[in-house]
Amino acid sequence: MAGRVAAVSRSATHSLIKGNQTMIRLLEGLGVEDDAHAGITVKHRSRVARDPHQPNLRQVHLIHAELHEELRGSGFTVRAGQMGENITTQGIDLLGLPTGARLRLGDEAIIAITGLRNPCTHLDQIQTGLMAAVLGRDAQGNLIRKAGVMAVVVASGLVRPGDAVTIELPPAPHHPLQPV
């Protein structure tokens, strides 16, 4: 499976919207250089309040551009980086990846998928109803979280829009993504 990087974004502050960049640098074990969520331990404020010593499984946030297209089709105006993602991909079923899948981004950077992003009510600050729009139900009534996936950086490197994304699946058995 292969795809490409559609956009890269970061923010040095704990703001929901991350500004688009011409490139970002991923730092092994830390996350996106100059991003508020980079670090060995958790940086998301709600998680820090619960336990500031827990490992940061949310160093990099990815959303598939196809979600933005789906949301536009439902009347939302959403662009890359606006929902807090660092990397917007195209041509990859991010939500269908198993835990531990590795993505090579460009020539050097490698990340490992840790789980699903659990969307929060802050999305409604972008546009009313956006949080509900990134949640769904499957045929059995199970909750589907569509707001992207989270990852940790395994190998440092620069990532730019247009870079290839290749996927390496972990050994079987594969485990479906859970919220992290």
Secondary structure, 3 states (H helix, E strand, C coil): CEEEEEEEEECCCCCCCCEEECCEEEECCCEECCCCCCCCECCCHHHHHHCCCCECCCCEEEEEHHHHHHHHHCCCCCCCCCCCCCEEEECCCHHHCECCCEEEECCCEEEEEEEECCCCCCHHHHCCCHHHHCEEECCCCCEEECCCEEEEEEECEEECCCCEEEEECCCCCCCECCEC
